[in-house]
């Protein structure tokens, strides 16, 4: 459909300017369900476009695929005027790709070639006589479609303007009439005698005209798909060979770069083959390229996919106009439109909609390819489910669907529902499931069950995430997420106090909307002084509808994004060992958070979390405090890794309310585990009620952030890994493996700092990882899969432990959950809480990343 739009427009007739084409072949093919027609040629009626298409280009199909070829003077019929159409070559078996060549030559069906709609110039464009006898004629089978006698749209580009008088040429500049040859007036003969009968009349006399019927449409679809099956793929892949159309083509705007199709030679602007920049692929590579699946946005069986889509649209005619999927453009995600506001869905209706739209998006995938394979991405300008009475059940189904199909959106509208804090957990999980921001605006106003704790949880999930604040390519700045969350429960001083607690406890910042001259904060720009730098900051959200009380203290200014990682230890600072222990082998666990039912314990390296350990004496709970401290010292000094359950019993067992610590069946309250070599916070239950609540929180999804030092440097600042993990061999080998048959696993990572060894022989990268899922050894297996094993990892690395690091460099940095009172609890343990890792970084030289930007990172 022209140079820059060839094979890239969405299906259906689109709104177009006056000089755009009315592609008849594309219209006929799309009415039959064959998708964009690969044989369509573009002609414009405006003078500028006619100058561009003075030397037209056509498509030729052959053994090598579909190629554009120039129309040279040697291909025109003898005696034809300069603008007359060329005569197709009869040799080689590969002719000009048109509807007639497809339906008549390929299928040998004379009935389909009988009824023709042709193109001829207007009477002023071609004078009568010999030239008019050679008037161009193009065929297409479209019975029942009528056109105006004089149309402002041109439909072909196979002939040039005749060399007529200047005045006549100016009057008939580029005007072409689409007429039915059966109704056209007879054309005078070469000698002025009787008019020669049109070729269409002769064809009709030989074969009956095709009728518009279901059988005809099915026959057309089958034959068109058979001939054109590979044409659309080659065009979408940019595999067509470009040939110069003449001197006037030099004024064309260069089309966007396209990926070359394997096996098709590229041609230069001079018409000859381009000199290859790389050696030709080997035979095995060529075979692999031929077996490569089709682009993910195009189904492997177009007819079947379109039938499924049509059936789904008929199944829900009230939803289909509101939810559309446009054709994918090369190198871009597919565009979606989801406008389901005030649809009276409720949770049940939204569940049905998710099932219906899941099948709709699955129809866009190649056959046999699941959601994980290929990672097809979609993008919507707006996803609107406002005023639908949706609760946590419905929003969970919606977020799972969007996460499954990697749907990003500019605006996510969920206002006017009954979403509570648990629903906010689902929304936060969706927003943080990728290394790219899944939304730039979030509207949650008038959700009656949402409280300040839900807003705090959302801010905590956005804080320290690799994708937030959002990088804007327009302003070259990091922009906070625009959030509208007005609610009676978070209005006025109550809402502001929530923000104060969140910023203080989460080491983040929030912008309430500022003005700098005529510029105000908006979803694309933040005028806060701390957000106007190119460096990544920790201002994660715009809450411009929230107002600060007159006498309230200002919120903290934005700071460096990575500063909390290297902050002071705080409550996680190491404690002095018990008396009588001079050189402990490991540090003692510390309490980071505690309430009546739950506790967060910082587990140092060297403590085991294996279930039901031996050597834990229930009588320790009855010891006096001095004896319990001596027993803790013995555990810290012993060579073998002591069980963490022993420390829990010694610390909580004497409290009569802490029944979980004395219960061996509940594993002393441990709800989840860490590797012996790793360190970080763990959620434990002090009471049996708290233990059951902790298990429910783990099932709902904890917030887990990790820090790891890996070998090598990453080519990008952030990314994600979706490699499935198979945990079946863990019981035998104590290892897991990346395997397509394993469980889905997602790790989002961000490079924080780059180091190098003092002798400058090796580079290391400190990465921050958000665990979207948490499988056994997920982080270690994913980093090894990416080619960057963890430092000190003898199980997945090269087996060597470097001298500067005494153990596995993996530390859980943060944990988040809701306690039994519904409060959002997010606890962080910086690197200063683990002195051995802090000292290890201090032995390396800082060479790049955020460590060089005033974050307080250790290093030479």
N, C-alpha and C positions, 0 to 999 in steps of 0.2 A: 504494500500500500504506500509506495513511495520509498525514498531512501532511508530517512531516519525513523520512520514508523513501520518499517516492513516487518510484518509478523509479530508486532508487539501490542497492537490495540486490543482492548477487551472485546469479548464477543458481543454481537448485537450492533444495531445501527446507533452510532453515537452522534451527539450534537457536534456540528462541524461548521466552519466558516463558509462564506460564499464560494471561495475558491477551492474548497476541498472536494474530493472525488465522490461520486456515487458508484462504488465498485459493484458492477452487476454480478460478476462471478462470485464475489464474496457474499453478496446477498443470497444468491441461489444456494451456495454451499451451506450457509448458516441456517437457512430455512430447512434444509435437509438434515441438519444436525452434524455436519462434518467439521465445524469449527472454521477458523480463518482460512480462506482459500489461498493456497500457496501460489496460484497462477494469476492472481489479480495484479493488474498493472495500473498505475496511477497516472491520471491526466488532469490538469487543472485548467480552468478557463481564464484565469487572470494572466496578464501579459508577462509578469515576472516569472510565474511558474512555467509558462509556455517556453520562455527563453531557457529555463533550466532543462526542460525535457525536449529540446530541439533534436538531440540525438537520443532516441529512446533506448530503453533497455528492456529485454524480454527474458523469459525464463526458458531454459532448455532442460529437459529431463533425460538422463541417460544412466549408464551403469555406475557412474561416479556420484550420482545424486542430482540435486537441482542446482543449476547455475544460471546466472544472468549473462546474456550474450548481447553484443551490440548488433544493431540493424545496419548492415553495410549496404552500399549502393549496389553491390553485385547481387544481392538477394531480391531486388525488386524485379518485377516483371518487365519484359522488354516493352519499351514505348510508354511506360507509365510516367506520370509527372513526378517531380521530385518528392512530393508528399504522399505518393501512393504507397499502400502497404506492401511489405515484402512478400515474396512467395516462399512458403515453407519448403525446406529441403526435403527431398524425398529419400535420401540415402541415409544409411547408418541406423535407421530404426529409432532415432531419437529426435523428435520434432519439437516444435514450439509447444509449450505446455499450455493448452487452453481447454475449454470445456469440450470442444469438439474432438480434440486429440485424445482426451481422456475417455470420452463416452463412445466415440465412433471408431477411432483407430485402435484403442486398447481393448475395448470390449466387443468391437465389430457389431454394434447394435444400431441398425439403420433406423429403427423406430425412434430412438432418442435423438438422432441427428436430423430428424425431418422438420420439426417445428423450430424455426430459428428466429432470434431477434438479433438484428445486425446493426452496425454503425455505418452511417454514411455522412459525408459533409453536407452542409446546407447548400442550397442552390448558388449562393454567392461565393461559396468557398471553392467550388469547382465549376468551371465553365462547361457548357455542353460540348459534345464532340468526343474525340478519342479519349481525352483525359477523363471525362465523366464515365466512360465505359469501364475504366479501371478504378472506379471509386472503391475505397476500402470497405471490406465486409468482414465482420467478426461475428461469430456464432455463439449462442448460449441457449440452453433449453429452459425457458421459463414460460410455460403456457399460462395464460390467464393474467399475466402481469402487464399492465399498460403503462406507457410513458407519454409525456407531453411531446408534441411535435418539435418544439424548440426548447431544449433544456439547457440550463446554465451550467450543468455538471457535465464534464467530459468523461467518457467511460473507457477510453483506451489511449494508448500512446505509441501505436505501431506505425504512425505516419506523421510526416511533417506538414507544415503549412505550405500550400502550393505557391509557386513563384508567379503570382498574379500581379495585376496592376496595384500600385500602392493604395489607391482609394478603395478598390474592391477588397484588398487584403485587410485594410483597417476596419471595414464594415463587418467583415466575417471573421474577425480575429478570434481564433480558437473556438468558434461555435460549432458544436457537433449535435446532430439530432439523433436520438434513439427512436427508431421506428420499427414497426413490424414489417418485414419484407413482404409478407403476403398482402399487406394493405398499401405498400409503397407504389407510387406511380411508375409506369414503365420508363426505363431509361432509353434515350435515343441510341440507335446503333451507330457504328463507326462511320457509316456513309450517309447518315441522315434518313435512312429508310425506316422500316418498322422497328418499333422498340423491341429490344432483346428481352426475352422473359427473364425475370430474376431467377437466380440460382435456387432460392428458397422454393419457388413455384415448381421447379423441376424436381427438387427433393421431395416436395409434398406429393407430386404425381407418382413418385417411385415408392414412397413409404408413408403409411398413415401417421398423422400427428400424434405425439404423445399427450396424454391427458393427465391432469392433476388428480391423482388418486393415491390411496394408501399404498397400493402395489407399486405404483411408479416411484413413490418416495422411498420405499424400502429397497427397490432395485437400484435407485440412484445412490442411496447411502452405501449399499454393499459395494457397488462398483467404484464409487468415489473413494471409499476407505481403502479398497484394494490397491488402487493406483496411487493415491495420495498418502498412504500410510506413513511413509518415511519423509515426505516432503516437509511437513510442518516441523518435525523434529530438527531437520537440517537447517531450516530457517531460524527456528528459535535458538539454536546453538550458534548462529552466526556463521554457518558453514558455506554460505553462498560465495562464489568467487566474484570479486568486484572487477568490472571491466570499464575502462574509460569510455564515456559516451560521446566525446567530442570536445572541442575547445570551449564551448559555452558551459560545459559541466564544471569548469574550474571555479565557477562562482557559487557552487553548491556549498551548503553548510555540511561539514564533515559529520557523518553519522557516528554515534557512539561506538566505542570499541566492542567487539564481540569475540566470543571464544571460538577458536577455529575448530572445525569438526575434523576428527581423525580420518585420514584417508582422502580428503578433498584438497587438492592443491590450491593455494592462495595465489591470486593474480594481482599484479601491481597496477597502478593507475595508467601505465603505458600500455596495458593490455597483455604483457607477457607475464610469465610466472615470477613471483617474488623470490629473491634469493633467501634461502632458509637461514634462519638465525641459529637453529639447533640441528644436530644430525637427525636424519629420519629415524622413526622408531623401529625397533627390531620387530621381527615377525611375531614373537610372543606378545610384545606390547600392542601390536595392531590387533591381535586376536582379543586381548583383554579389553581394548578400547571398543571393539565391536560388541562385546558382551556387557559393556557398561550399561546400567539401567538408564532409562529415560529420565529427563529432569523431573524432580520431585513434584513440580507444580502441574505436570501433565500426566493424566492417567495412562497406564499402559494399554488399556482397552478403551479408547475414546467413546465408542458407541455404547458400551456397557455403562461407563461412568455417567454419560449424559442421560441414559435411560434411568439410572438410579436417582440422579438429581431431579429429573422430571417427575419421577414417582414420589419423591420426598416433597416436592413442591405441591403436588396434588394431594398428598396426605395432609398437609397443613397449609391450606391456601391463605389462612389468616396470618401465618407467620412468615411465609415466603417473601412477600414484598418488604417486610421489615428487616430481613436478614439476608443479605446478598453477599456473594463471593465473586470478585472480579478476577479476570484472567491475570496470571502472573506475568510480570515483565522481567526480562533477563537480569539476573543479579539483584533482584529486589523481592521483598516478601509479598505474598498475596494480600490484596486489600480486602477488608471486610467492612460491612456495614451492619451494625446490630443496634436497632432502635426499638426496644421493647418496653418503653415507659408506658405506664398506665394500661397494662395489658391484663390486669386482674389475674396474675399468675398464682401467687402464693407459693409455698414450698412445693406442693404437689405439682402444680403446673410448671414451675421452673425445673423440677426434676424431669418431667416429660420433655420440656424444651431442650434440656441438656442432652438427653438421649437422641432427640431428633437432630440437633445440630452436630452432635458427635458423628452421626452417620453422614451428615452433609459434608463435613470436613474430611472424613475418611474417604469419601468418594473422589476427592481431589488427589489422593495419593496413588502412586503406581501400585498395581496389583501385587500382593504379597509383601508390601512394605509396611511395617508397623509404625507407630508414632515415634519410637526411638530411632529407627533407621532413617538416616537422611536429615533428621531434625528440620522438617519443613516448618517455616516460620510464617506467621500471619501478622498483619498489622491493621488495626482499625482506627479510624479517626475518632470515633466515639463508641463506647459501649454503655448503653443507657438502660437500666432496669429500675428506674425511679418509680415510686408510688405503686409498688406491687405486693406490699405486705410480706416481704421476704424476711425470714428469720435465719438462725444459724444453719439450719438444715439446708435451706435453699442456697445460701451464699457459699456453703462448703461445696455443694455440687457444682456451682458455677465456677468457683476458683479452681477446682480440680480439672474441669474441662479446659479452661483457659491455659492452665499450666501444662496439661497433657499435650496440647497442640501448639504450645509456644506462641500464644496470641498476645501481642503487645498492642497497646492503645495509647492514644494521646490523652483522652479523657475517659475516666471510669466514673459513671454516675450511679450511685446507689442511695440517693436521698429518698426520704419519705417511706422508709421501711421500718422493721422492728429488729434491726441488727444489734446484738449486744456485744459484750466483750469477747465471748468465744467466736463470734463472727468476725471480730477484728483480728483475731489470731489467724483465721483463714485468709483474710484479705492481706495481712502482713506476709504470710507465707507465700502467697502468689506474687506480691510485689518484689520479693527478695529471692525468687527462685532462679534468677539468671544473673549473669555478669553485666547485662544491659538493663536499664530501667524499664520495667514493664508498663509504666504509666508516668506521665508528667503532671497530671491533674487528678485529684481524688475528691469526689463530692459525697459527703456522708451526713449532710444536714438532716434534721428532723427524724433521726433514728432514736426512738424514745427509750430504748434499753441500753444505749451506749453511755458509759460513764467516763470519768477522767482516767480511770485505770486502763480502759481500752485504748485511749489516746496515748497514755504513757507506754503501753506495750508496743503500739505502732511506732512511736519515736525510737524506742529501744531497738526494734528490729531494723529500722533504717540507719541508726547510728553504727558506724564502723563498717557498713556494707560496701562492697566494691563499686556498686552502681550508683550510690547516693552520697552526696548531692549529684544531680544529673549534669553531665558535661554538655554544654550547648555549643554546637559547631558554628552557630551564627555569631554569638557574642564572644566565643572563645573564653568562656567562664563556666564555673560550676554553679548551677542554679538549684536551690532547694525545691523539694517536691511541694506543689501547690495543693493545700488541703483545705477543704471547707467542711467543718465539723461542728456547726452551730447546734446547740442542744440546751435545753433548760438545765440539765444536770451539770453542764460544763460552761456555765455562763457567769460572767463577772469575776468576782474574787475567787470563787471555787475553781474555775478553769485556770486562772492565772497561777494559783498555788500549785496546781498539777504541773504546769510548765516549769515552775521553779524547782520542784522536786525532781522532775525528769532531767532537767539540764544539769542539776547538781549531781545526781546519782549516775547518770549515763555519760557524763563528760561530753555533752553535745550542746548545740545551740539551736534556737528557733527564732525566726524573723517574724515579727508581728506587722510588718508592712511599714516601709519608710518612703520618704520623698526626697529627691535630690533635684531641686529646680522644678522643671516640668516633667521629670521622669518619676514614675511611681513603680513600686514593686508590682510585678505581674508574673504570670506563669512562665515567661521567657527570660525575665531579667530580675535580678535582685540588686537594689541600690545600697544595701547595707555595706558599710565601709569594709568590714571583714570579709565580705563576699565578692569584692571587686578585684581580687587578685587572681592570677592564673593558677596559683597553688591550690591544691585540694584542701578544703576546710571542713569543719564538722557541723556546719549549719545545715540541717537535714530537711527542714520543713518550713514552708510559708503558712502561717496561721493569721492571715491579715484581718479576719473578722473578729479576732479576740482582742480585747482591749485591756490595757494594764490599769489598775487603780491609780488614783492620783498619788498616793503616798507609798506605792509599792517600789521595791528596789528593782533596778533594771536587770534584765536577763543577761547572762554572761555573753561577752562578745565572741564571735567565731574565732576558733583557734585552728592549729594544724590538725589535719585529719588523723594522723598517726600518733599524736602525742599521748593519748591514753595508754597505748601499748607500752610506753617506756616511763609511765608515771610512777609515783612512789608506791611502795607496797601497801601502805595503809594497814587494814586489819589482817592482811595476809603476810605480814612481816614474820620472818622466822623467830621462833621462841628460843630462849636459852635452854640447853639440855638439862635434865634433872641432875641433881647433885650426885656425884659419884661417877658420872659419865664424862670422861675427858675428851675422847675422840669418837663421837658417834659415826656410824656408817651412813646414816641417812637422817634427814630432818624429821621433826615430829609433825603430824597433821595439825592443821589449824582450823578453827571455826570462822567462816566468812559471814554466815547468816544463820540466825536461829530464832524460832518462835516456839509456841507450845507444842506443835506437832511435827515440824520439819526443821531440817538443818542443812546447811551447805558446808561441806568439809573440803578443804584444800588438801588433796592427796599429793605428797611429794613423791619423787621417783624412788623406787625400791620397795614400795609397799604393794602387796598382792591383793587383788579383788576377786580371786577365784571363789566360786560358791562353795559353801559348806567346808571350810578348811579344818584341818586338824590342829590340835595344840591350843585351842581356845578353851579355857577352863571357866565354867559358869560360876565357880566360887570366887572369881576375881571381883564380882560385883559387890561382895560383902566385905571387901578389904577396907581398911581405913585410908584416908587420902594419902598419907605418906607412903604406905605400901603400894598403892596404885601408881604413884609417881615413880617408885623404884622399878616396878614392872614395866612401865613405859620406857624407862631408860634401858632395860635389858632388851626390849624389842628393837630399839634404835641401834644398839650395838651389835646385835647378832649378825652373822654372815648371810644366812639365808633370808630371803624376802619375807618379812613377817606379814600376817594377814591383817588387813585393815579392820576386819571384824573384831579383832582383839582390842584395838585401840578404842573402837566404839563401845565395847563392853566396859572397858576401864573408865571411859569418860562419862557415859550416860547410865551405866548399869546400876549405880547406887541411887539414882533418882526413882522413886516409886511410880512416877507418872510415865517414865520412859520404858514402857513394856516391850516395845519393839527391839530395844537393845538386848534384852534378856531372852528374846524368842529366837531359838535357833532355826525354826521353820521359816521365818521371814528373813533369814540370813543377816540378823542383827540390824535390819533396817536398810540395807543397801539395795537400791532400786535399779541401778545401772553401774557399769564398770569401766575401768580404764586399764590399759596395758601396764605391766609392772614398771617398764622403763619410762612411761609417760607420767606427766604431772598435770594437775588441774583440779577444778572444783567438781564435786559430786553431790547430787541431791540424795539425802537419806531421810528415812522416817524415824522420828524419835518415838512415836506411838504407833500402834497398829493402824489406827485411823489415818495417821499421817503417811504411813507406808503405802496403804492402798491409794491414797490421793496422789502420792508421788508416782506410782505406777500408771495411774490414769493420765497424769501430766506427760509422762514419757510417751504414752500411746497417742495423745493429742499432738505432741510435738514440742520438744524443748528447743530453746534457742541455744545453739552451740557454735562457738567460734574457736578456732585453733590457730596457733602460731607454730611454724616449722621452718627450719633452715635446711635448704635443699642444695644440691650440687648444680652448678651451672647458672646461666642467666636466661630469663624468659624473653622471647621476642616482643611481647606486648606487656602492658602494665597490668592487665587483668584478663581473666578468661574463665572458662568452666569446662568440666570434664563430665561426660555422661556415660562413661564405660560401665556396662553391667558387671556385677561382681558375683562370682560363684563361690559360695562358702561351703560347698559340700566336702572338699578335701581338708577342711580345717581340723577335724577331729584326728586325722592321721598325720598330717604334715605340719599342723599349726600355721599354715599359710592359706591364703585365699588366692584366687586368680581372676583375671579379667577375662570374661567369656560372654559371648552373645547370649548363651542360655541362662545366664545368671540373673540376679535380681537387679532391678533398675536402681541406679545410684547416681547422685549428682553432687559435685563439689564445685563451689564457686570460689575462686582465688584471686588475690591481688598482691602484686609485688610491693613490699614496703620499703626494703632497703637492699642494696647490693654491697657485698663485701668481697675481699680477696685476701688470700693468705699472705703473711709477711714476705714470703719469698716470691710472691706474685706468680705462683704456678697454677693456681686454681681459683675460680670465682664461685661465690655462694650467693644465694638470694634468700632473704627472710620474707616469707609469704604469710599472709593472713587468709584463712580459709573459712568460709561459711558453709556448714554442712547442711545442705538441703535434706538429704537423707543420711542415715548413719548405719552403715553395714559394718561387719567385722573387718577391721584393718582397712577401712575405706580410704582414708587419707593416705596411708602408706602405699596401698596398691595403686591409687590414682596417680600419685606423684611418680611412682616407678613407671607407670604406663606412659606418662608424659615425657619420660626420659630424664627426670630430675629426682632421683631417690633422695630420701631424707639423710641428713648427716648422722652418722653413727648407727644407721639401720643395718644390722648384720643379717636380717632375715630377707629383706627385699633389695638391699644395696649390694655393694661389691664385697661385703664381709669385713671391711677394714674400719676401724674406729680411729678418727684423726686424733692427733695429740692434743689439739686445742679444745676438744669437746669430749668429756669423759663418758657420755651416754647418748642415747637417742634424743635428738633435738626435736621434741614434739611436746607442746604445752597447750592444754586447753585454757583459752584466755577468758571466755565468758560463758555464763549459763543463765537462762531465763525461764521463768515459770510463773504460774498463778498459785498463790497459797490458798488455804481453805477459806480465808476471809474474802477471796476475790481480788486481792491486791496483786499487781504486777511486780514481780521481784526479778531484777536483773543484776547479777553480781559479776564483777570483773576481777581478775587476778593478773596484774601486769607482770612483765618479765622480771621485775625486781623482787617478786615473791619467790622466785626460783634462782638463788644466787649462783648455782653452777652454770646455768645457761647464760645468765647475765655476764659472768666472767668469761665464758667462752666467746661471746661476741666482742668483749673488750680486747681479746687477743688478735682480732682481725682488723684489717684496714677498711674504713668506709670509702666507697668509691662512687656511690650513686643512689638514686631513689630518694624517698622522703627522709632518710636518715641524714641527708645533707641540708635539710631545711629547718633546722631549729626544733627538732622533735625530742631532743634529749637522748638520742640513741647512743649506746656505748660503741666504742671502736677507736682504733688508732688514728 
